[in-house]
Amino acid sequence: KWEAPGMRQREIAVGLDVGTTKVCVVAAEVGDDGTLSILGVGERPCAGLERGSVINLEATIHSVTEAVRVCEQMAGISIKSVMAGIAGEHIRSANSTGVIGVSRRDNEITVEDVRRALDAARAVPVPGDREILHVLPRDYRVDEQRGIRDPVGMSGVRLEVEVHIVTAQTTAVRNLRRGITRAGLVVNSLVLEPLAAAEAVLDEDEKALGVLLLDIGGGTTDIAVFLDGTIGHTAVIGFGGNAVTNDLAVGLRTPIEQAEKLKLRHGCAVAAQADPGASVEVPGVGGRDPRRVGAGVLASIIEPRMEEILALALAEVERVVDPSLLAAGVVLTGGSAQMPGNTRSPPACRGRWGRLRKPR
């Protein structure tokens, strides 16, 4: 809640994404009908994370502080608390089931019954170095009836719930929280980033038909599979746009910073789509003279890495579900998804992806 002198109290929601390459902050006012009106956005480069995990606490604190400051200036508010996203290759997920007997004599299912069923479902062995982030209901069953979204008020003697459980490495969670709190913020909650991205870019009909969300970021590629309108699987692959940048730096013998600029300005994920007549200037390393190379050379370095990332994503999806069940295809988001050519399926995945699209 935030209240300016002489104004009504306003409900402000603030999201914080601490990524491998940048920190993003967005502040929005929540309307009476639940709609959001964007008030301000802040973004700053970040060098404090690697593959989604904090490796330099001070750099993380600095990036968060600066991004929040920019957002505050644009929105005209003071930000005290945030909802923060979390990802990283330490994320794990699994499905579990909980079963209880309905407590009331008249067999009416109550909110307390639902809570007990969820508690039973989350009672799975979790290693001491991990903690549960989310317990997401997928499906309720009352006696023999399946496909129930909200069982409260229904009659039955047996309540069963299937849930999707997401866990994270405890030290990774603590380090992320510490970086945010030391920047002067209160962490209201941590949200798995592919779930947050899904809320932003997926339609309900896509979730109902079956869809795969691929969030291709700088350090990781986040996966979220939706089936029958609910979450079916989540995973994080420890490769993203930074791997492409490193390949360009090595292949072209140019500094990392220059390789990143070349990727952003001239990169293409499919060599066949690169302009055969175009060339780009590649700065030399260690004071060496720059040289010119064809745009197709850049694409020929980028394409194998993008194919590898998408093939790893396909293998992860095939481990838990038949890709042919994803009738709505694949939705791409994330900074690295903006590269031209990314909506073309790689040979390793062609014929099994369905359609691909970028978020509208």
LUMMARTI-475650 format. One line per 5 residues: their letters; for each residue x, y, z of C-alpha. Coordinates in pm, 1 decimal. Layout:
N
A> X:Y:Z ~ ...
This chain:
360
KWEAP> 0.0:0.0:0.0 ~ 118.7:353.1:-78.9 ~ -48.5:680.5:3.0 ~ 50.0:1028.6:-114.5 ~ -60.7:1340.2:74.9
GMRQR> -417.1:1429.1:-19.4 ~ -465.7:1115.1:-227.0 ~ -646.4:786.4:-169.8 ~ -447.5:482.6:-73.9 ~ -309.6:304.2:-378.0
EIAVG> -217.1:-61.4:-405.4 ~ 115.8:-97.1:-581.8 ~ 266.1:-423.5:-704.5 ~ 639.0:-440.6:-777.1 ~ 808.7:-724.8:-962.9
LDVGT> 1184.3:-783.5:-956.1 ~ 1372.4:-1006.9:-1201.3 ~ 1736.3:-1059.5:-1102.5 ~ 1877.5:-1219.1:-1414.5 ~ 2219.4:-1332.2:-1528.9
TKVCV> 2267.7:-1037.3:-1763.1 ~ 2036.5:-769.8:-1623.4 ~ 1807.4:-670.8:-1336.8 ~ 1456.9:-556.4:-1426.6 ~ 1204.1:-386.7:-1198.0
VAAEV> 845.6:-297.8:-1284.9 ~ 593.9:-113.8:-1065.6 ~ 221.7:-123.5:-1137.7 ~ -91.9:7.6:-972.8 ~ -356.3:-255.4:-903.8
GDDGT> -703.1:-139.0:-1005.6 ~ -1025.8:-224.9:-827.0 ~ -1096.0:-488.4:-1093.3 ~ -748.9:-641.3:-1058.4 ~ -604.9:-488.1:-1374.5
LSILG> -252.2:-346.9:-1367.8 ~ -140.8:-2.9:-1483.5 ~ 234.8:23.6:-1534.4 ~ 383.5:314.8:-1342.2 ~ 754.8:268.0:-1394.6
VGERP> 1026.9:34.8:-1520.4 ~ 1392.6:9.7:-1425.0 ~ 1668.9:-193.1:-1587.3 ~ 2040.1:-222.5:-1520.2 ~ 2313.7:-466.2:-1633.3
CAGLE> 2404.4:-734.7:-1380.5 ~ 2733.9:-918.7:-1340.3 ~ 2652.1:-1081.3:-1008.0 ~ 2487.7:-1402.4:-1129.0 ~ 2591.9:-1703.1:-1331.9
RGSVI> 2333.6:-1945.0:-1470.4 ~ 2074.8:-1795.2:-1239.6 ~ 2272.2:-1822.4:-913.8 ~ 2443.0:-1542.3:-722.3 ~ 2823.7:-1551.1:-752.0
NLEAT> 2901.1:-1189.7:-659.4 ~ 2680.4:-1052.3:-384.1 ~ 2803.0:-691.9:-396.8 ~ 2755.2:-669.4:-773.6 ~ 2403.2:-809.7:-732.9
IHSVT> 2318.2:-556.3:-461.0 ~ 2446.8:-269.4:-674.8 ~ 2246.6:-374.5:-981.4 ~ 1925.8:-421.8:-779.8 ~ 1970.8:-84.6:-607.9
EAVRV> 2026.2:99.5:-935.7 ~ 1736.6:-69.1:-1117.5 ~ 1501.1:11.9:-828.4 ~ 1621.3:373.5:-824.0 ~ 1542.0:414.2:-1194.7
CEQMA> 1196.6:259.9:-1147.0 ~ 1124.2:484.8:-847.2 ~ 1215.2:796.3:-1044.4 ~ 986.7:699.4:-1331.5 ~ 694.8:594.4:-1109.5
GISIK> 727.8:872.3:-853.1 ~ 702.7:632.1:-559.9 ~ 929.8:477.0:-297.8 ~ 966.2:99.6:-335.4 ~ 993.3:-95.3:-10.8
SVMAG> 892.7:-451.2:-101.8 ~ 892.9:-669.8:-411.9 ~ 783.4:-1000.7:-558.1 ~ 1105.6:-1152.3:-691.7 ~ 1160.0:-1410.9:-961.3
IAGEH> 1395.2:-1703.7:-916.4 ~ 1545.7:-1944.4:-1167.9 ~ 1874.8:-2130.4:-1208.3 ~ 1986.7:-2481.4:-1292.2 ~ 1942.1:-2575.3:-924.1
IRSAN> 1561.5:-2576.7:-972.4 ~ 1393.8:-2918.2:-958.4 ~ 1029.5:-3022.8:-993.1 ~ 812.9:-3330.8:-945.8 ~ 447.4:-3428.6:-928.8
STGVI> 292.2:-3571.5:-613.1 ~ -48.1:-3689.6:-488.7 ~ -223.9:-3642.8:-154.2 ~ -533.6:-3830.2:-34.3 ~ -753.9:-3761.3:269.8
GVSRR> -1092.4:-3856.2:406.0 ~ -1352.6:-3576.2:417.7 ~ -1392.2:-3463.7:779.0 ~ -1756.7:-3344.0:799.2 ~ -2038.6:-3582.8:878.5
DNEIT> -2246.1:-3450.8:590.1 ~ -1943.7:-3516.9:358.8 ~ -1925.0:-3155.7:241.8 ~ -1569.5:-3064.3:138.7 ~ -1436.9:-2754.7:314.9
VEDVR> -1136.2:-2526.5:269.1 ~ -974.3:-2709.3:562.0 ~ -1011.0:-3041.0:375.0 ~ -836.6:-2891.2:72.8 ~ -556.1:-2763.2:295.9
RALDA> -509.5:-3106.9:451.0 ~ -498.5:-3269.1:106.7 ~ -232.9:-3023.0:-8.0 ~ -32.0:-3086.4:309.4 ~ -50.9:-3460.4:239.3
ARAVP> 68.3:-3406.0:-117.4 ~ 366.2:-3195.9:-11.0 ~ 478.9:-3455.0:243.3 ~ 749.7:-3589.7:11.0 ~ 1116.0:-3645.0:98.5
VPGDR> 1313.5:-3326.2:37.2 ~ 1693.2:-3327.4:80.4 ~ 1825.0:-3109.2:360.4 ~ 1997.6:-2873.5:116.3 ~ 1672.4:-2797.3:-70.9
EILHV> 1345.8:-2620.9:7.8 ~ 999.2:-2615.8:-146.0 ~ 915.6:-2304.6:-349.6 ~ 570.6:-2392.7:-482.6 ~ 301.3:-2654.6:-436.1
LPRDY> 72.5:-2603.3:-735.6 ~ -258.0:-2797.7:-756.2 ~ -306.3:-2966.5:-1093.2 ~ -621.0:-3170.3:-1044.7 ~ -868.6:-3259.0:-768.7
RVDEQ> -1060.5:-3585.8:-751.1 ~ -1366.8:-3642.6:-536.1 ~ -1425.6:-4015.9:-493.0 ~ -1405.9:-4137.5:-856.6 ~ -1475.8:-3802.7:-1024.7
RGIRD> -1172.7:-3643.8:-1195.3 ~ -1099.4:-3304.9:-1348.7 ~ -1233.4:-3092.8:-1060.8 ~ -1081.2:-2745.0:-1033.0 ~ -1237.8:-2636.2:-701.6
PVGMS> -1385.2:-2908.9:-477.5 ~ -1499.4:-2678.2:-195.4 ~ -1871.8:-2726.2:-129.4 ~ -1895.0:-3056.9:-314.6 ~ -1993.5:-3382.5:-142.7
GVRLE> -1767.4:-3684.3:-114.9 ~ -1593.8:-3916.2:127.3 ~ -1247.9:-3913.3:-33.8 ~ -1053.8:-3613.5:-162.7 ~ -742.1:-3654.9:-375.2
VEVHI> -521.0:-3381.3:-517.0 ~ -237.6:-3401.0:-768.0 ~ 19.3:-3123.5:-729.8 ~ 332.1:-2995.7:-900.8 ~ 610.1:-2933.4:-648.0
VTAQT> 899.8:-2700.2:-726.6 ~ 1212.7:-2707.7:-509.0 ~ 1527.5:-2496.1:-506.5 ~ 1870.2:-2517.4:-349.4 ~ 1850.4:-2352.5:-8.2
TAVRN> 2180.2:-2166.2:-38.7 ~ 2080.5:-2023.9:-379.0 ~ 1751.5:-1898.6:-232.7 ~ 1925.8:-1746.6:69.4 ~ 2188.2:-1568.5:-140.8
LRRGI> 1922.9:-1421.5:-369.6 ~ 1716.5:-1305.9:-71.9 ~ 2026.8:-1160.4:92.4 ~ 2117.6:-962.7:-218.1 ~ 1766.7:-816.5:-239.9
TRAGL> 1729.3:-739.1:132.0 ~ 2071.7:-575.8:148.1 ~ 1951.6:-348.6:-130.7 ~ 1691.7:-223.4:119.6 ~ 1392.5:-425.6:1.2
VVNSL> 1154.6:-672.8:162.6 ~ 1093.8:-991.5:-36.6 ~ 720.5:-1058.7:-18.7 ~ 750.8:-1380.8:-216.9 ~ 971.6:-1572.0:-458.4
VLEPL> 812.5:-1689.6:-783.8 ~ 960.7:-1937.1:-1028.8 ~ 1036.5:-1726.5:-1334.1 ~ 889.7:-1952.6:-1605.3 ~ 559.9:-1949.8:-1412.3
AAAEA> 566.4:-1570.7:-1398.1 ~ 652.6:-1552.0:-1768.5 ~ 365.6:-1788.0:-1847.6 ~ 120.0:-1555.3:-1673.5 ~ 247.1:-1270.4:-1889.5
VLDED> 256.8:-1427.7:-2236.0 ~ 29.2:-1733.5:-2248.9 ~ -341.6:-1735.9:-2326.8 ~ -581.4:-1957.6:-2135.7 ~ -678.1:-2142.5:-2453.1
EKALG> -311.1:-2223.0:-2515.2 ~ -280.0:-2370.4:-2167.6 ~ -595.6:-2572.7:-2223.7 ~ -473.6:-2716.0:-2555.2 ~ -124.2:-2786.9:-2425.2
VLLLD> 169.2:-2552.8:-2473.4 ~ 541.3:-2528.9:-2405.4 ~ 688.8:-2200.5:-2284.9 ~ 1060.0:-2147.8:-2349.2 ~ 1210.7:-1845.2:-2174.3
IGGGT> 1557.9:-1811.9:-2329.3 ~ 1752.7:-1575.2:-2106.3 ~ 2117.8:-1486.2:-2072.8 ~ 2231.4:-1763.0:-1841.0 ~ 1945.6:-2014.3:-1846.5
TDIAV> 1657.8:-2141.7:-2056.3 ~ 1342.9:-2187.4:-1848.0 ~ 1079.2:-2445.3:-1939.4 ~ 711.6:-2461.1:-1845.1 ~ 474.2:-2722.1:-1986.6
FLDGT> 97.7:-2672.8:-1954.9 ~ -153.3:-2952.0:-2017.5 ~ -531.9:-2932.1:-1980.3 ~ -503.9:-2578.9:-1842.3 ~ -264.6:-2660.4:-1557.0
IGHTA> 110.3:-2676.8:-1506.4 ~ 252.4:-3015.1:-1596.7 ~ 628.6:-2970.0:-1576.9 ~ 891.6:-2706.2:-1508.8 ~ 1268.0:-2718.6:-1557.9
VIGFG> 1571.4:-2495.4:-1607.3 ~ 1855.0:-2560.1:-1854.3 ~ 2190.6:-2403.5:-1768.7 ~ 2248.8:-2250.7:-2113.3 ~ 2128.3:-1928.0:-2267.7
GNAVT> 2239.1:-1627.9:-2467.8 ~ 2569.0:-1596.2:-2280.9 ~ 2681.0:-1928.8:-2429.8 ~ 2621.8:-1782.7:-2776.0 ~ 2825.1:-1474.4:-2682.5
NDLAV> 3114.9:-1689.1:-2559.1 ~ 3109.0:-1892.6:-2882.9 ~ 3128.7:-1572.3:-3088.0 ~ 3413.7:-1437.6:-2875.7 ~ 3617.0:-1755.4:-2924.9
GLRTP> 3523.4:-1814.7:-3288.1 ~ 3585.0:-1455.1:-3397.9 ~ 3873.7:-1387.8:-3154.9 ~ 3711.6:-1073.5:-3017.3 ~ 3647.5:-948.5:-2659.5
IEQAE> 3333.5:-1070.5:-2479.7 ~ 3184.4:-721.0:-2474.3 ~ 3228.0:-683.0:-2849.2 ~ 3091.0:-1032.2:-2913.1 ~ 2774.2:-937.4:-2720.6
KLKLR> 2730.7:-624.3:-2933.9 ~ 2780.2:-824.0:-3254.3 ~ 2520.3:-1076.9:-3140.1 ~ 2264.3:-807.9:-3058.9 ~ 2318.0:-604.8:-3376.3
HGCAV> 2389.1:-867.2:-3640.5 ~ 2310.3:-1209.0:-3491.6 ~ 2086.4:-1461.9:-3666.2 ~ 1998.1:-1806.0:-3533.7 ~ 1980.9:-1969.2:-3878.0
AAQAD> 2276.1:-1937.6:-4116.4 ~ 2055.5:-1982.9:-4423.7 ~ 1861.2:-1667.8:-4330.3 ~ 2169.2:-1444.6:-4300.2 ~ 2227.1:-1187.4:-4574.7
PGASV> 2498.1:-1341.8:-4798.3 ~ 2613.8:-1000.0:-4916.0 ~ 2640.2:-836.7:-4572.6 ~ 2957.9:-806.8:-4367.8 ~ 3035.7:-675.8:-4021.4
EVPGV> 3344.4:-529.0:-3858.6 ~ 3488.6:-745.7:-3581.5 ~ 3712.9:-564.0:-3329.1 ~ 4042.6:-734.8:-3256.7 ~ 4153.4:-858.3:-2917.4
GGRDP> 4460.6:-729.8:-2737.3 ~ 4492.1:-419.4:-2954.4 ~ 4489.8:-608.5:-3284.4 ~ 4337.9:-443.2:-3591.1 ~ 3968.0:-503.4:-3662.3
RRVGA> 3865.2:-712.4:-3961.5 ~ 3549.6:-771.9:-4158.9 ~ 3364.3:-1103.0:-4178.3 ~ 3044.9:-1205.4:-4353.1 ~ 2717.2:-1202.4:-4162.5
GVLAS> 2684.5:-1569.6:-4249.0 ~ 2997.3:-1644.0:-4046.3 ~ 2829.0:-1506.6:-3732.6 ~ 2517.0:-1709.5:-3801.1 ~ 2719.1:-2026.7:-3860.5
IIEPR> 2865.0:-1987.0:-3508.8 ~ 2531.0:-1901.5:-3347.0 ~ 2317.1:-2172.0:-3511.5 ~ 2483.0:-2480.4:-3352.3 ~ 2451.6:-2336.1:-3001.6
MEEIL> 2085.9:-2238.9:-3049.7 ~ 2018.4:-2585.8:-3189.7 ~ 2182.2:-2736.2:-2882.3 ~ 1969.1:-2526.5:-2645.3 ~ 1646.0:-2615.9:-2824.5
ALALA> 1745.1:-2982.4:-2851.0 ~ 1814.0:-2994.1:-2475.7 ~ 1474.0:-2836.2:-2415.0 ~ 1308.6:-3094.5:-2639.4 ~ 1484.2:-3379.9:-2459.1
EVERV> 1364.6:-3244.8:-2123.0 ~ 1006.9:-3218.3:-2247.6 ~ 1011.3:-3565.2:-2405.2 ~ 1124.7:-3705.5:-2071.7 ~ 785.8:-3624.5:-1918.0
VDPSL> 533.0:-3576.2:-2199.2 ~ 475.0:-3657.3:-2566.2 ~ 537.1:-3327.8:-2754.4 ~ 250.0:-3414.2:-2989.6 ~ 14.4:-3341.9:-2697.5
LAAGV> 121.3:-2976.6:-2704.4 ~ -135.3:-2873.4:-2962.5 ~ -71.5:-2500.5:-2910.2 ~ 295.2:-2548.8:-2993.6 ~ 583.4:-2353.8:-2842.5
VLTGG> 592.0:-1993.0:-2723.4 ~ 930.1:-1819.9:-2706.1 ~ 1012.8:-1536.2:-2470.3 ~ 1324.4:-1392.8:-2306.2 ~ 1596.2:-1167.3:-2445.0
SAQMP> 1769.6:-1434.4:-2653.6 ~ 1438.3:-1531.0:-2815.7 ~ 1440.7:-1196.5:-2999.7 ~ 1722.3:-1311.3:-3228.1 ~ 1607.1:-1344.3:-3591.7
GNTRS> 1560.5:-1704.7:-3698.0 ~ 1465.5:-1841.1:-3356.1 ~ 1112.7:-1930.3:-3464.8 ~ 1249.0:-2184.6:-3710.5 ~ 1271.0:-2532.8:-3559.8
PPACR> 1623.6:-2680.0:-3558.8 ~ 1674.6:-3007.4:-3747.8 ~ 1693.9:-3201.6:-3419.0 ~ 1343.3:-3083.3:-3324.6 ~ 1172.0:-3037.6:-3662.0
GRWGR> 841.9:-3217.6:-3690.7 ~ 798.9:-3254.0:-3313.8 ~ 766.8:-2894.5:-3196.2 ~ 434.3:-2804.4:-3352.5 ~ 421.4:-2430.6:-3417.6
LRKPR> 650.3:-2172.1:-3261.4 ~ 566.7:-1810.3:-3193.8 ~ 704.6:-1516.2:-3002.3 ~ 479.0:-1344.9:-2746.9 ~ 248.1:-1079.1:-2884.0
